[in-house]
Amino acid sequence: MKVTVVGAGAVGASCAEYIAIKDFASEVVLLDIKEGYAEGKAMDLMQTASLNHFDTKITGSTSDYSKTANSDIAVITSGIPRKPGMTREELIGINAGIVKDVSSNIIKHSPNVIIIVVSNPMDTMTYLVHKTTDLPKNRIIGMGGALDSARFKYRLAEALEAPISDVDGMVIGGHSDKGMVPLTRLATRNSVLASEFLSEDRLNQVMEDTKVGGATLTGLLGTSAWYAPGAAVSALVQAIACDQQKMFPCSALLEGEYNLNDIAIGVPVILGRNGIEKIVEIDLSDAEKTKLTESAEAVKKTNGTLEF
């Protein structure tokens, strides 16, 4: 199993590290445009192999896509990160060109690849890959919902004063501060609804804290977060590589599901060796349907600024 990670910055390097530590891939290739940067990150990570007990080979390359040939999975993290005060949508101009170029070069050397998009605005960048490549739709996946759901569970556990292993919850909709839809109604602690433990006001606070989770970290760090995004990507990669048939909310191209068409947006999917094995349609309340529709309208508005 060969995995390529394009972009050797904080998110890409964290993703490569988590994949290597889990030890399910034979090779991880880090690629970056900055001279020597990916090579240095790869060497640094390889020097942890004996300490972290993994045998995955990590190599780095400066813009040489031939080194990515025959990748099973490719992760696109490249692009400019958010700075304090910026929205994900403000990154579209620069990142669209980068993602289009990267996906084209990846597919040229790995025609059977499965692509996971991390670059922001993530739903729009995922849609861009759908529209500018010939890959089947099941082999193009946006990461956002997996990260947003992890942040949701963190906030739920905090509110419940419970170990996070007790908690389950899901975020659908767009990967944006206003667009994401945390499903508080369905959130649980050991199969018991979280609403049995928390007031409606407290659950609403959990929802709002989740929606600004990325912006909160950007304000604290001065740039985008990297540990949780890297871990979210590695979980998706492992689910595909190991054919785990696990359910994650991911940005998928919808063609009628949830009454939405011609849009990539976060919904629950089953991930396995073929990428998206199935889009799962769950029963939403009227309020949740309205929020998802509003989120989709915002994503489509951003998509409208793309130039193919």
Backbone bond lengths (Angstrom), bond angles and torsions (degrees), N, CA, C in turn:
res aa  C-N    CA-C-N  psi(-1)  N-CA   C-N-CA  omega(-1)  CA-C   N-CA-C  phi
1 M - - - 1.469 - - 1.527 109.28 -
2 K 1.333 115.79 119.43 1.457 121.33 -179.74 1.518 109.18 -112.82
3 V 1.332 115.28 130.16 1.453 121.88 -178.99 1.519 109.10 -122.95
4 T 1.328 116.81 131.92 1.456 121.78 174.77 1.515 109.22 -107.72
5 V 1.314 116.40 137.26 1.465 122.15 174.13 1.522 107.19 -120.68
6 V 1.316 116.33 113.63 1.464 121.01 -179.76 1.517 108.84 -94.42
7 G 1.326 114.76 119.89 1.452 121.89 -173.08 1.512 109.04 106.48
8 A 1.331 116.78 105.99 1.466 121.00 -175.45 1.522 112.45 -100.24
9 G 1.316 115.33 21.54 1.463 119.49 175.58 1.510 111.79 -71.35
10 A 1.326 115.76 -160.83 1.465 120.10 -173.63 1.526 112.28 -60.79
11 V 1.340 117.91 -45.84 1.469 120.22 -178.67 1.526 110.55 -67.60
12 G 1.341 116.63 -47.41 1.463 120.31 -178.86 1.512 112.79 -61.64
13 A 1.332 116.52 -43.63 1.462 120.27 -179.74 1.524 111.16 -67.28
14 S 1.335 117.67 -39.08 1.465 120.54 177.28 1.522 110.48 -64.16
15 C 1.321 116.00 -41.90 1.463 120.95 177.61 1.520 110.54 -59.43
16 A 1.334 116.91 -47.95 1.465 121.44 179.48 1.522 111.02 -60.59
17 E 1.332 116.26 -40.54 1.465 120.68 -179.62 1.524 111.17 -63.46
18 Y 1.327 117.36 -47.82 1.462 120.90 -178.74 1.531 111.33 -64.17
19 I 1.329 116.66 -40.33 1.470 120.09 178.05 1.529 109.91 -61.77
20 A 1.326 116.11 -44.63 1.467 120.28 -178.59 1.529 111.41 -64.36
21 I 1.325 116.21 -43.89 1.462 120.56 -177.80 1.529 111.11 -63.30
22 K 1.332 117.19 -34.80 1.459 120.82 178.30 1.529 111.80 -72.16
23 D 1.338 116.34 -18.88 1.469 123.07 168.19 1.539 114.15 61.12
24 F 1.329 117.39 37.96 1.470 120.28 176.63 1.523 112.23 -106.12
25 A 1.333 117.51 -13.10 1.471 121.58 -179.34 1.524 109.55 -104.10
26 S 1.321 116.19 143.79 1.470 119.29 177.06 1.516 110.96 -78.48
27 E 1.351 116.70 -32.42 1.458 119.88 -176.41 1.521 110.62 -148.38
28 V 1.329 115.28 139.42 1.458 122.30 171.05 1.526 107.82 -122.98
29 V 1.327 116.13 126.67 1.460 121.50 177.27 1.524 108.64 -107.08
30 L 1.316 116.71 123.23 1.461 122.74 173.60 1.518 108.13 -97.79
31 L 1.318 118.00 132.25 1.458 121.46 -179.94 1.520 109.62 -131.03
32 D 1.335 116.25 137.87 1.458 120.82 179.89 1.531 108.92 -150.20
33 I 1.332 116.67 158.95 1.469 119.84 -179.93 1.527 111.95 -85.60
34 K 1.328 117.25 -17.92 1.461 120.84 -179.64 1.527 109.71 -77.11
35 E 1.303 116.95 124.51 1.468 122.63 -174.33 1.530 111.67 -56.40
36 G 1.337 115.28 122.59 1.459 121.95 174.89 1.520 115.07 78.33
37 Y 1.328 117.62 -7.62 1.462 120.55 -173.53 1.528 111.79 -68.27
38 A 1.331 116.60 -49.94 1.469 120.03 179.60 1.522 111.01 -64.91
39 E 1.335 115.94 -38.41 1.462 119.84 178.77 1.533 110.86 -62.13
40 G 1.335 115.62 -40.58 1.460 119.94 179.47 1.521 112.37 -68.20
41 K 1.337 116.00 -42.70 1.465 119.70 178.12 1.535 110.15 -62.80
42 A 1.337 116.50 -41.88 1.467 120.46 -179.70 1.527 111.02 -63.49
43 M 1.320 115.99 -42.99 1.467 119.73 179.78 1.526 111.03 -64.09
44 D 1.317 115.93 -43.74 1.467 120.87 178.47 1.530 110.24 -59.51
45 L 1.332 116.56 -45.67 1.464 120.30 179.70 1.526 111.99 -65.51
46 M 1.324 116.90 -39.46 1.465 119.66 179.59 1.529 111.77 -64.59
47 Q 1.317 116.01 -27.61 1.461 119.55 178.62 1.531 112.39 -76.02
48 T 1.340 116.26 -3.35 1.468 119.78 171.97 1.530 111.54 -97.22
49 A 1.333 117.66 -6.54 1.469 120.63 -171.90 1.525 112.90 -58.51
50 S 1.320 117.19 -44.78 1.468 119.18 -178.75 1.523 111.44 -70.47
51 L 1.349 116.36 -26.28 1.458 120.59 179.73 1.521 111.57 -81.39
52 N 1.330 116.10 -35.52 1.466 120.74 -178.40 1.526 113.08 -100.37
53 H 1.319 115.43 3.26 1.472 122.22 171.08 1.539 113.22 58.90
54 F 1.334 115.88 52.75 1.459 118.95 173.06 1.526 110.05 -127.05
55 D 1.328 115.07 154.57 1.463 121.44 -179.84 1.526 113.26 -112.28
56 T 1.315 116.70 1.48 1.463 120.32 176.99 1.523 109.63 -59.86
57 K 1.322 116.31 132.94 1.462 121.16 177.73 1.520 108.96 -88.36
58 I 1.323 117.17 125.95 1.463 122.15 178.39 1.525 108.42 -113.14
59 T 1.329 116.23 124.04 1.465 121.32 177.40 1.518 109.28 -124.54
60 G 1.326 116.02 156.73 1.454 121.47 179.98 1.506 111.70 -122.56
61 S 1.326 115.68 153.02 1.462 120.33 -179.90 1.520 110.06 -148.49
62 T 1.323 115.54 141.28 1.459 121.21 174.45 1.524 109.29 -95.58
63 S 1.315 116.31 98.84 1.480 123.90 172.86 1.526 115.21 60.04
64 D 1.329 118.23 15.73 1.466 120.18 179.20 1.523 109.16 -100.24
65 Y 1.327 115.14 94.77 1.458 119.86 -175.49 1.526 113.25 -71.33
66 S 1.319 116.98 -14.53 1.471 118.38 176.52 1.524 110.64 -63.06
67 K 1.340 116.68 -25.89 1.473 120.37 178.53 1.538 111.65 -70.69
68 T 1.331 116.42 -15.64 1.470 120.45 -179.44 1.532 112.08 -92.79
69 A 1.327 117.53 0.89 1.470 121.64 -173.37 1.523 112.44 -53.59
70 N 1.329 114.37 139.29 1.465 123.07 177.28 1.527 113.09 65.55
71 S 1.328 115.49 31.05 1.468 119.26 173.65 1.521 109.56 -71.41
72 D 1.319 115.91 139.15 1.460 121.20 175.65 1.530 110.68 -81.06
73 I 1.314 115.54 -37.97 1.464 122.43 -178.68 1.523 108.19 -136.15
74 A 1.332 116.39 138.71 1.466 120.90 174.75 1.520 109.21 -127.79
75 V 1.315 115.73 135.30 1.459 122.84 179.68 1.520 108.22 -110.80
76 I 1.322 116.95 127.12 1.464 121.00 179.52 1.521 109.15 -106.00
77 T 1.340 115.27 105.29 1.466 120.80 176.87 1.521 110.87 -108.80
78 S 1.312 117.42 -5.82 1.461 121.10 -171.51 1.524 112.22 -67.60
79 G 1.322 115.49 151.26 1.451 122.35 -177.21 1.516 109.42 133.60
80 I 1.316 116.07 172.38 1.461 118.54 179.76 1.524 109.54 -82.11
81 P 1.335 117.40 139.40 1.468 120.53 179.09 1.519 111.10 -83.36
82 R 1.323 115.45 167.24 1.468 120.40 175.90 1.523 111.09 -71.66
83 K 1.320 114.22 146.65 1.452 122.48 169.53 1.532 108.06 -112.54
84 P 1.323 117.52 162.82 1.463 119.04 179.87 1.524 112.13 -53.30
85 G 1.339 115.73 133.26 1.457 121.10 179.67 1.509 114.52 90.23
86 M 1.334 117.81 -11.69 1.463 121.22 -179.73 1.521 110.33 -89.58
87 T 1.319 115.72 145.90 1.461 120.50 169.72 1.518 108.48 -93.05
88 R 1.338 116.08 161.15 1.458 119.68 176.72 1.535 110.56 -61.62
89 E 1.348 115.87 -33.59 1.453 120.67 -176.65 1.525 112.68 -65.83
90 E 1.332 117.22 -26.29 1.466 120.89 -178.61 1.525 112.59 -70.23
91 L 1.318 116.74 -10.87 1.467 120.53 -178.46 1.525 112.78 -87.77
92 I 1.321 117.55 -3.44 1.464 121.02 -166.56 1.521 113.65 -61.23
93 G 1.329 118.60 -42.05 1.460 120.90 -173.91 1.513 113.39 -57.00
94 I 1.317 116.35 -52.24 1.464 120.96 -178.10 1.520 111.16 -74.61
95 N 1.325 116.15 -46.53 1.466 119.53 -172.91 1.518 113.84 -68.34
96 A 1.337 117.74 -28.63 1.467 119.78 178.83 1.526 110.74 -61.99
97 G 1.308 116.74 -44.37 1.468 120.09 178.83 1.514 111.91 -63.67
98 I 1.325 115.78 -40.33 1.467 120.63 -179.70 1.528 110.45 -65.15
99 V 1.328 117.07 -48.89 1.468 121.41 -176.68 1.532 110.68 -63.99
100 K 1.310 117.30 -40.98 1.463 121.00 179.14 1.527 110.91 -61.51
101 D 1.320 116.65 -44.43 1.471 121.26 179.88 1.524 111.43 -67.00
102 V 1.340 116.17 -43.19 1.464 120.73 -178.59 1.527 111.15 -64.14
103 S 1.325 117.15 -48.20 1.467 119.85 -177.59 1.518 111.35 -62.66
104 S 1.324 116.78 -39.04 1.467 120.52 178.02 1.519 111.49 -61.55
105 N 1.328 117.01 -45.35 1.470 121.10 -179.25 1.523 112.21 -68.71
106 I 1.318 116.35 -37.14 1.465 119.85 177.94 1.523 110.26 -61.91
107 I 1.328 116.34 -49.69 1.465 120.94 -176.29 1.518 111.49 -66.07
108 K 1.315 117.09 -31.98 1.464 121.19 178.09 1.530 111.37 -57.88
109 H 1.325 116.73 -36.56 1.462 121.43 -177.79 1.530 113.12 -100.46
110 S 1.340 116.80 -14.75 1.479 120.90 -179.03 1.529 108.68 -141.36
111 P 1.332 117.51 76.89 1.471 120.55 -173.91 1.527 114.50 -64.22
112 N 1.322 118.17 -19.55 1.464 121.09 -179.11 1.530 112.87 -102.64
113 V 1.315 115.63 18.32 1.460 121.34 -175.07 1.529 112.16 -70.65
114 I 1.327 115.67 154.31 1.459 123.49 167.40 1.528 106.45 -106.58
115 I 1.324 116.42 126.51 1.462 120.97 -175.66 1.524 110.53 -104.63
116 I 1.337 115.81 131.44 1.461 122.77 172.79 1.520 107.85 -112.20
117 V 1.316 116.63 121.58 1.465 122.27 -176.79 1.524 110.04 -97.83
118 V 1.330 115.43 129.15 1.461 121.80 178.37 1.534 110.49 -117.03
119 S 1.322 116.90 -28.28 1.465 122.20 -175.68 1.532 111.45 -56.62
120 N 1.330 116.05 142.88 1.463 122.13 -178.28 1.529 112.80 -97.07
121 P 1.349 117.08 153.50 1.466 127.77 -5.61 1.529 110.51 -70.01
122 M 1.317 116.10 118.09 1.452 122.93 -162.54 1.527 114.95 -60.97
123 D 1.326 118.06 -44.17 1.465 119.42 -179.62 1.528 111.01 -64.22
124 T 1.323 116.42 -40.19 1.459 120.56 179.30 1.521 111.21 -70.04
125 M 1.327 117.16 -37.88 1.464 119.34 177.24 1.537 111.00 -67.20
126 T 1.327 116.30 -34.96 1.475 120.20 175.98 1.525 109.74 -65.00
127 Y 1.314 116.31 -44.88 1.468 121.77 177.45 1.528 110.51 -59.63
128 L 1.329 116.85 -40.99 1.464 122.00 178.66 1.528 111.34 -58.90
129 V 1.328 117.28 -43.35 1.467 120.57 178.94 1.529 110.08 -64.82
130 H 1.322 116.74 -39.05 1.471 119.83 176.02 1.526 111.09 -59.33
131 K 1.319 116.50 -41.86 1.456 120.89 -172.13 1.526 113.82 -83.47
132 T 1.311 118.33 -17.75 1.469 120.59 -174.72 1.528 113.52 -115.12
133 T 1.331 117.62 5.85 1.464 120.85 176.33 1.530 108.89 -130.24
134 D 1.315 114.63 169.63 1.467 120.20 178.76 1.528 112.45 -102.57
135 L 1.325 117.14 13.29 1.460 119.46 -179.93 1.528 110.35 -67.01
136 P 1.336 117.71 143.40 1.465 120.40 172.58 1.525 109.60 -60.16
137 K 1.326 116.31 150.90 1.466 119.56 -173.18 1.526 113.03 -64.40
138 N 1.327 117.64 -25.36 1.467 119.25 179.69 1.523 112.56 -71.36
139 R 1.350 116.66 -13.32 1.468 120.21 -178.11 1.525 113.07 -103.37
140 I 1.333 117.13 17.52 1.466 122.22 175.03 1.524 107.40 -129.96
141 I 1.327 115.97 118.93 1.468 121.85 -170.94 1.523 109.17 -133.86
142 G 1.324 116.43 133.70 1.458 120.78 172.94 1.520 110.59 -98.56
143 M 1.320 116.89 137.17 1.465 121.46 -170.04 1.521 114.69 -78.31
144 G 1.327 120.43 -23.76 1.464 124.20 -160.97 1.507 118.82 -44.87
145 G 1.340 117.91 -49.77 1.457 120.29 -174.57 1.515 113.98 -60.85
146 A 1.323 117.08 -32.92 1.465 120.26 179.07 1.528 110.37 -64.29
147 L 1.324 116.74 -40.72 1.464 121.39 177.48 1.525 110.84 -69.63
148 D 1.329 116.47 -47.27 1.466 120.07 -178.81 1.526 111.27 -60.58
149 S 1.330 116.97 -36.98 1.468 120.65 179.06 1.522 111.33 -68.85
150 A 1.320 117.16 -35.43 1.465 120.50 176.27 1.531 110.14 -64.50
151 R 1.322 115.52 -39.86 1.468 119.49 177.75 1.530 110.95 -68.46
152 F 1.310 116.36 -36.45 1.471 122.04 176.41 1.525 110.35 -61.48
153 K 1.326 116.49 -46.25 1.466 120.42 -179.50 1.530 111.50 -65.70
154 Y 1.316 116.39 -34.68 1.469 120.34 175.51 1.530 110.40 -61.13
155 R 1.319 116.49 -46.41 1.463 120.55 -179.94 1.532 112.05 -68.77
156 L 1.331 116.62 -36.75 1.462 120.15 176.39 1.529 111.39 -62.77
157 A 1.322 116.15 -46.83 1.467 120.13 179.98 1.523 110.73 -61.74
158 E 1.327 115.51 -38.68 1.468 121.16 177.90 1.525 110.01 -61.25
159 A 1.335 116.48 -47.55 1.465 120.64 -178.57 1.528 112.12 -67.28
160 L 1.330 116.36 -38.15 1.468 121.60 -178.68 1.520 112.62 -79.93
161 E 1.332 115.99 -12.87 1.468 121.24 -172.89 1.523 109.35 54.40
162 A 1.330 114.44 45.95 1.459 122.00 -175.74 1.529 109.71 -122.89
163 P 1.340 117.40 155.42 1.463 119.19 171.99 1.523 109.05 -63.11
164 I 1.303 116.04 143.30 1.461 119.02 -173.49 1.530 111.43 -66.75
165 S 1.335 118.04 -22.05 1.466 120.88 177.23 1.526 111.49 -67.84
166 D 1.337 117.56 -16.77 1.461 122.51 176.91 1.526 112.69 -79.71
167 V 1.326 116.19 -16.99 1.457 121.49 -164.01 1.520 111.89 -105.66
168 D 1.337 115.91 141.51 1.462 120.26 172.77 1.528 109.00 -139.04
169 G 1.325 115.33 144.93 1.457 120.74 -179.70 1.507 109.83 -173.15
170 M 1.314 116.31 162.18 1.461 121.10 -174.20 1.526 110.64 -139.57
171 V 1.339 114.50 143.98 1.462 121.66 174.58 1.519 108.09 -117.44
172 I 1.331 116.86 127.69 1.457 121.58 174.96 1.527 108.43 -115.03
173 G 1.335 116.48 -177.01 1.454 120.51 178.28 1.507 112.56 88.11
174 G 1.314 116.12 -167.91 1.455 121.63 -176.59 1.517 112.67 -72.79
175 H 1.325 115.06 150.46 1.470 121.40 178.31 1.530 107.92 -87.02
176 S 1.346 114.75 71.99 1.459 120.66 179.01 1.521 108.31 -148.62
177 D 1.319 115.65 160.28 1.460 120.13 -174.42 1.531 111.94 -59.22
178 K 1.323 117.05 -36.73 1.455 120.73 -178.36 1.523 112.86 -95.57
179 G 1.340 117.05 -22.43 1.452 120.24 -170.57 1.512 116.86 -90.30
180 M 1.332 117.08 -20.69 1.464 117.17 -175.54 1.535 111.64 -72.68
181 V 1.331 114.92 150.04 1.465 121.42 -175.72 1.533 109.64 -123.46
182 P 1.331 118.45 88.93 1.467 120.42 175.23 1.531 109.66 -68.59
183 L 1.308 117.22 126.72 1.462 121.07 -176.09 1.528 109.88 -88.28
184 T 1.322 115.87 75.60 1.462 121.39 -177.66 1.529 111.02 -63.04
185 R 1.321 117.23 -31.54 1.475 121.46 -179.10 1.521 111.56 -60.67
186 L 1.327 117.16 -31.01 1.460 121.42 -175.40 1.530 112.94 -102.35
187 A 1.320 117.87 -3.09 1.468 121.22 -178.21 1.525 110.56 -65.48
188 T 1.326 116.05 142.30 1.466 120.09 -175.46 1.526 113.00 -134.19
189 R 1.317 114.35 159.26 1.470 123.55 164.36 1.517 106.51 -120.77
190 N 1.318 116.46 110.08 1.470 121.66 -177.71 1.531 111.64 48.36
191 S 1.319 115.19 50.36 1.471 124.46 176.24 1.522 114.50 73.66
192 V 1.329 117.69 -1.57 1.464 121.05 175.15 1.530 107.24 -97.01
193 L 1.323 116.94 131.12 1.458 120.32 -177.70 1.528 111.48 -55.54
194 A 1.319 115.74 135.99 1.465 120.42 179.18 1.521 111.23 -60.75
195 S 1.323 117.00 -26.93 1.464 120.99 178.85 1.522 112.63 -65.80
196 E 1.337 117.64 -15.02 1.463 120.82 174.74 1.529 110.94 -73.67
197 F 1.325 116.18 -20.91 1.464 121.17 -176.51 1.524 112.95 -108.88
198 L 1.329 116.77 -27.29 1.456 121.38 -172.29 1.523 111.10 -119.36
199 S 1.313 115.67 144.94 1.461 120.66 177.37 1.526 109.82 -71.93
200 E 1.312 115.53 163.76 1.475 119.81 178.30 1.523 110.64 -61.08
201 D 1.329 117.33 -39.37 1.465 120.65 178.81 1.521 111.60 -63.16
202 R 1.341 116.19 -40.84 1.477 119.04 -179.36 1.523 110.31 -69.24
203 L 1.332 117.32 -38.41 1.456 119.87 177.03 1.532 111.10 -65.10
204 N 1.330 116.22 -37.79 1.461 119.51 176.84 1.527 111.22 -64.40
205 Q 1.323 116.28 -35.67 1.465 119.68 177.64 1.532 110.52 -67.32
206 V 1.339 116.18 -40.26 1.469 120.67 175.16 1.528 109.96 -58.24
207 M 1.319 116.04 -44.03 1.463 120.91 179.89 1.528 111.19 -61.54
208 E 1.326 116.85 -47.32 1.459 120.04 -178.00 1.526 111.43 -67.08
209 D 1.330 117.73 -38.52 1.470 120.99 177.90 1.524 110.53 -65.00
210 T 1.331 116.01 -35.87 1.467 120.00 177.76 1.515 110.87 -65.64
211 K 1.312 117.41 -43.68 1.468 121.94 -175.89 1.525 112.24 -63.08
212 V 1.325 116.99 -31.36 1.466 119.45 179.36 1.526 110.83 -103.38
213 G 1.333 116.41 20.72 1.464 119.71 -177.51 1.515 113.31 -58.50
214 G 1.324 116.94 -44.01 1.461 120.43 179.43 1.508 111.90 -68.32
215 A 1.337 117.45 -43.24 1.461 121.72 -179.68 1.529 110.91 -65.10
216 T 1.328 116.87 -37.27 1.466 120.79 177.73 1.522 110.70 -59.73
217 L 1.337 116.02 -45.52 1.460 119.99 -179.80 1.526 111.60 -69.78
218 T 1.332 117.25 -37.60 1.464 120.17 177.95 1.521 110.34 -61.45
219 G 1.336 116.06 -39.36 1.449 119.56 177.61 1.521 112.90 -65.65
220 L 1.315 116.93 -36.97 1.466 121.25 -179.66 1.523 112.29 -76.23
221 L 1.343 115.71 -39.75 1.463 120.94 -173.17 1.523 113.99 -92.56
222 G 1.324 116.17 -22.02 1.458 119.80 -175.13 1.516 113.15 84.57
223 T 1.318 116.86 0.37 1.460 122.78 177.49 1.525 107.71 -160.63
224 S 1.327 116.55 179.08 1.462 119.91 -179.11 1.528 111.58 -66.07
225 A 1.330 115.81 153.26 1.466 121.34 175.84 1.520 110.12 -69.38
226 W 1.341 116.66 165.22 1.467 118.95 -179.02 1.522 114.68 -140.18
227 Y 1.319 119.75 -32.27 1.463 119.53 -178.06 1.529 111.50 -63.63
228 A 1.334 116.50 -54.75 1.470 119.73 -178.31 1.530 112.27 -66.21
229 P 1.344 119.18 -43.06 1.473 117.78 174.83 1.522 112.74 -58.73
230 G 1.329 117.22 -42.55 1.468 120.20 178.75 1.514 112.17 -62.93
231 A 1.337 116.13 -40.10 1.459 120.22 178.99 1.523 111.22 -68.18
232 A 1.344 116.88 -38.15 1.466 120.54 178.66 1.523 110.72 -63.01
233 V 1.326 116.49 -44.72 1.468 119.89 179.17 1.522 110.56 -62.59
234 S 1.321 116.64 -44.49 1.471 119.53 -177.30 1.523 111.10 -63.07
235 A 1.336 117.08 -33.11 1.469 120.14 177.40 1.528 110.80 -66.07
236 L 1.335 117.24 -40.51 1.464 120.64 177.58 1.524 110.77 -66.32
237 V 1.328 116.49 -43.65 1.464 121.01 179.60 1.523 110.22 -60.38
238 Q 1.327 117.20 -44.44 1.466 120.76 -179.61 1.527 111.41 -64.96
239 A 1.339 117.07 -40.30 1.463 120.35 179.62 1.524 111.29 -60.81
240 I 1.335 116.17 -36.91 1.468 120.88 178.68 1.526 110.35 -75.88
241 A 1.321 115.96 -51.49 1.473 120.84 -175.08 1.522 112.14 -60.68
242 C 1.331 116.47 -37.58 1.465 121.59 -177.11 1.527 112.72 -98.59
243 D 1.336 116.52 9.47 1.470 122.30 177.81 1.525 110.83 49.00
244 Q 1.323 116.01 50.40 1.461 120.74 -173.11 1.525 114.34 -77.93
245 Q 1.337 117.04 -17.43 1.471 120.30 -178.29 1.532 110.77 56.85
246 K 1.330 115.36 41.40 1.454 120.78 -179.31 1.519 110.54 -92.06
247 M 1.323 115.83 151.46 1.457 121.05 178.30 1.522 110.70 -95.82
248 F 1.327 114.88 128.39 1.460 122.80 173.27 1.525 108.23 -136.58
249 P 1.331 118.29 148.20 1.454 118.37 166.88 1.536 108.73 -78.87
250 C 1.317 116.26 123.06 1.464 122.08 -178.35 1.516 109.21 -137.75
251 S 1.313 116.17 159.67 1.458 120.64 175.26 1.525 108.57 -77.98
252 A 1.332 115.40 114.95 1.466 122.19 -177.72 1.518 108.83 -127.31
253 L 1.330 116.76 151.79 1.461 121.33 177.19 1.526 108.78 -74.81
254 L 1.319 116.08 121.35 1.453 121.35 -178.01 1.527 110.76 -99.19
255 E 1.319 114.94 138.86 1.463 121.95 178.71 1.527 108.23 -133.27
256 G 1.322 114.65 62.77 1.453 120.98 -179.61 1.519 114.28 110.47
257 E 1.328 117.48 -25.11 1.458 119.81 177.69 1.540 109.29 -61.01
258 Y 1.318 115.64 140.68 1.469 121.80 -178.10 1.537 111.65 55.99
259 N 1.346 116.35 24.62 1.469 122.77 -179.06 1.528 112.37 58.95
260 L 1.330 115.88 30.05 1.466 121.11 178.36 1.521 109.48 -119.61
261 N 1.326 115.69 146.06 1.461 121.15 -179.09 1.523 110.86 -137.98
262 D 1.332 114.75 149.49 1.460 122.64 173.94 1.526 111.76 54.12
263 I 1.322 115.24 48.60 1.457 120.91 178.79 1.519 109.08 -152.29
264 A 1.335 115.74 143.05 1.462 121.39 170.57 1.518 107.28 -103.28
265 I 1.328 116.04 121.56 1.462 120.98 -176.27 1.528 108.47 -154.23
266 G 1.324 116.24 160.70 1.452 120.89 -173.32 1.523 114.48 -73.50
267 V 1.323 115.48 120.80 1.465 123.91 175.05 1.525 107.50 -144.42
268 P 1.339 118.42 159.51 1.468 118.71 178.43 1.524 111.89 -69.17
269 V 1.326 115.37 134.62 1.464 121.61 178.41 1.523 109.10 -134.88
270 I 1.329 115.39 158.54 1.464 121.48 171.69 1.518 107.44 -98.22
271 L 1.341 116.05 126.19 1.463 121.13 -179.56 1.524 110.75 -106.22
272 G 1.328 115.40 133.03 1.459 122.62 177.44 1.509 109.99 -151.16
273 R 1.304 116.10 -160.59 1.476 121.25 -172.01 1.526 112.85 -61.97
274 N 1.327 117.57 -24.44 1.464 120.50 179.31 1.522 112.88 -93.57
275 G 1.319 116.29 10.55 1.457 119.41 -175.81 1.508 109.35 90.22
276 I 1.330 116.63 -122.66 1.462 120.44 176.69 1.520 108.28 -78.98
277 E 1.310 116.37 107.85 1.462 121.58 -179.83 1.531 111.29 -80.95
278 K 1.338 115.56 -31.75 1.460 119.30 -177.31 1.519 109.53 -162.02
279 I 1.323 116.38 140.12 1.459 121.63 169.36 1.525 107.51 -92.23
280 V 1.333 116.65 125.73 1.464 121.74 -175.34 1.532 108.93 -97.41
281 E 1.311 116.06 121.77 1.463 120.52 177.21 1.527 109.09 -98.31
282 I 1.308 116.11 116.89 1.456 121.38 179.35 1.532 109.11 -104.96
283 D 1.327 115.87 155.96 1.460 120.94 179.14 1.524 109.49 -75.82
284 L 1.306 115.78 118.38 1.452 121.43 178.87 1.523 109.95 -103.49
285 S 1.318 115.37 150.88 1.457 119.70 173.55 1.531 108.74 -72.01
286 D 1.315 116.79 166.64 1.465 120.24 178.83 1.529 110.90 -59.62
287 A 1.318 116.09 -39.90 1.471 119.91 179.94 1.522 110.68 -65.19
288 E 1.324 117.24 -41.21 1.469 121.29 179.06 1.527 111.22 -66.90
289 K 1.341 116.23 -39.23 1.465 119.91 176.31 1.522 110.65 -61.11
290 T 1.323 116.23 -42.26 1.466 120.31 179.67 1.525 110.96 -63.23
291 K 1.320 116.59 -43.93 1.462 120.28 179.45 1.522 111.27 -64.17
292 L 1.332 117.62 -40.21 1.460 120.90 178.92 1.530 110.36 -65.67
293 T 1.323 116.91 -40.73 1.469 120.50 177.92 1.520 111.22 -63.42
294 E 1.322 116.67 -42.50 1.466 121.02 177.91 1.525 110.81 -63.76
295 S 1.331 116.17 -40.19 1.458 120.91 177.58 1.522 110.50 -62.59
296 A 1.333 116.47 -43.35 1.459 121.24 179.83 1.524 111.39 -63.13
297 E 1.316 116.67 -38.55 1.470 120.20 178.78 1.526 110.79 -63.66
298 A 1.328 116.91 -38.62 1.461 120.93 178.38 1.527 111.10 -67.20
299 V 1.343 116.23 -41.50 1.465 119.97 178.14 1.527 110.34 -63.86
300 K 1.335 116.78 -43.22 1.467 119.63 179.67 1.525 111.52 -63.14
301 K 1.322 116.45 -34.75 1.464 119.49 176.58 1.522 111.16 -62.71
302 T 1.331 116.27 -41.97 1.468 120.31 176.40 1.519 110.58 -66.60
303 N 1.331 116.67 -42.00 1.466 120.67 178.07 1.530 111.58 -57.43
304 G 1.333 115.61 -32.30 1.464 120.23 -177.84 1.516 114.02 -65.39
305 T 1.331 117.32 -14.90 1.468 120.10 178.51 1.531 112.21 -88.53
306 L 1.336 116.63 -4.74 1.467 120.10 -179.44 1.527 111.60 -71.04
307 E 1.320 114.77 147.96 1.456 121.02 172.53 1.523 107.76 -119.74
308 F 1.331 116.65 114.27 1.468 120.53 -176.71 1.529 110.13 -84.02
